[in-house]
Amino acid sequence: MKKPEKTLAQAIAERRATPSFDGSPIPSEDLKQILQAGLQAPSGYNMQPWRFIVVQSPEQKKRLRAASYNQAKVEEASAVIVACGDTDGWRKDLDLMLQQGLAGGMPESYAAQARSSVPNYLSSFSSDKMHGWLNKQVMLAVSFMLLTAETLGYDTAPMEGFEQEKVHEVLRLPLSYWVVALLGIGHLKGPDKFDGGRFNIAHTVFSEEFGKPLK
Ligand SMILES: Cc1cc2nc3c(=O)[nH]c(=O)nc-3n(C[C@H](O)[C@H](O)[C@H](O)COP(=O)(O)O)c2cc1C
């Protein structure tokens, strides 16, 4: 049974990294709504370099679990969204991004500038720098999906415990893909995780420059 929907504030306050899921299937309309939220995330130059593989079949979840240090929740989740970045996405999608932008009111001068600045900027990246860039973009989309799933009454589990090469093999990913995170979605089974708490604002936030407290 689906849990009641929540406001965004409730979802943020009540969310825990789900330790165990009951495995019940997720309706495709809900899954699509969650994925659409990911697609709405902002990204550098609007290049949208994320790619998502949705794993729901029992056989594929089992294989993915084996590629994820045997984490049981990978197999138990209703769906696991494997969030990847495509290191070559900007090469393939620059024209499409500009075409859509121009249709939505992007000034011609902006498009002309982006046509040269995007390749100039991104083609200079080392592999490590590109992975760092993709991590930023893809995790924002993951956050949008995670929070949307929580507002719809689902429980979620973000995961970085997986082996890059093994996930590549299981999902038959193109070589240009970089796996960033797994997002398990479903319904909690058993007791929820403890609340680990958070550092307070004084510990973490500064005003105007490092070390000055925010009043
Ligand atoms: C990027 C990321 C990767 C994570 N990877 C794992 C993981 O592989 N396995 C796991 O059990 N929990 C994982 N977690 C969950 C964290 O341990 C959890 O969010 C943290 O302890 C805080 O607990 P809370 O989310 O319940 O507040 C991950 C969380 C994030 C944000």
The ligand as an SDF file (V2000), in Angstrom:
LIG
                    3D

 31 33  0  0  0  0  0  0  0  0999 V2000
   25.9810    9.6820   -2.4090 C   0  0  0  0  0  0  0  0  0  0  0  0
   25.5500    8.7530   -1.3290 C   0  0  0  0  0  0  0  0  0  0  0  0
   25.9630    7.4380   -1.3640 C   0  0  0  0  0  0  0  0  0  0  0  0
   25.5210    6.5240   -0.3960 C   0  0  0  0  0  0  0  0  0  0  0  0
   25.8670    5.2000   -0.5200 N   0  0  0  0  0  0  0  0  0  0  0  0
   25.3270    4.3050    0.3300 C   0  0  0  0  0  0  0  0  0  0  0  0
   25.5270    2.9240    0.1110 C   0  0  0  0  0  0  0  0  0  0  0  0
   26.1620    2.4920   -0.8460 O   0  0  0  0  0  0  0  0  0  0  0  0
   24.9760    2.0680    0.9940 N   0  0  0  0  0  0  0  0  0  0  0  0
   24.2250    2.4840    2.0540 C   0  0  0  0  0  0  0  0  0  0  0  0
   23.7360    1.6380    2.8200 O   0  0  0  0  0  0  0  0  0  0  0  0
   23.9950    3.7870    2.2560 N   0  0  0  0  0  0  0  0  0  0  0  0
   24.5130    4.7090    1.4230 C   0  0  0  0  0  0  0  0  0  0  0  0
   24.2420    6.0460    1.5840 N   0  0  0  0  0  0  0  0  0  0  0  0
   23.3680    6.4770    2.6900 C   0  0  0  0  0  0  0  0  0  0  0  0
   24.1240    7.2400    3.7650 C   0  0  0  0  0  0  0  0  0  0  0  0
   24.8650    6.3540    4.5670 O   0  0  0  0  0  0  0  0  0  0  0  0
   23.0990    8.0280    4.5800 C   0  0  0  0  0  0  0  0  0  0  0  0
   22.4770    8.9610    3.7320 O   0  0  0  0  0  0  0  0  0  0  0  0
   23.7470    8.7570    5.7630 C   0  0  0  0  0  0  0  0  0  0  0  0
   24.2500    7.8480    6.6950 O   0  0  0  0  0  0  0  0  0  0  0  0
   22.7640    9.6880    6.4590 C   0  0  0  0  0  0  0  0  0  0  0  0
   21.6210    8.9650    6.8520 O   0  0  0  0  0  0  0  0  0  0  0  0
   20.1700    9.4450    6.4010 P   0  0  0  0  0  0  0  0  0  0  0  0
   20.2060    9.5910    4.9150 O   0  0  0  0  0  0  0  0  0  0  0  0
   19.2350    8.3690    6.8490 O   0  0  0  0  0  0  0  0  0  0  0  0
   19.9270   10.7280    7.0920 O   0  0  0  0  0  0  0  0  0  0  0  0
   24.6890    6.9710    0.6470 C   0  0  0  0  0  0  0  0  0  0  0  0
   24.2860    8.3080    0.6820 C   0  0  0  0  0  0  0  0  0  0  0  0
   24.6950    9.1850   -0.2880 C   0  0  0  0  0  0  0  0  0  0  0  0
   24.1980   10.6100   -0.2620 C   0  0  0  0  0  0  0  0  0  0  0  0
  1  2  1  0
  2  3  1  0
  2 30  2  0
  3  4  2  0
  4  5  1  0
  4 28  1  0
  5  6  2  0
  6  7  1  0
  6 13  1  0
  7  8  2  0
  7  9  1  0
  9 10  1  0
 10 11  2  0
 10 12  1  0
 12 13  2  0
 13 14  1  0
 14 15  1  0
 14 28  1  0
 15 16  1  0
 16 17  1  0
 16 18  1  0
 18 19  1  0
 18 20  1  0
 20 21  1  0
 20 22  1  0
 22 23  1  0
 23 24  1  0
 24 25  2  0
 24 26  1  0
 24 27  1  0
 28 29  2  0
 29 30  1  0
 30 31  1  0
M  END
$$$$
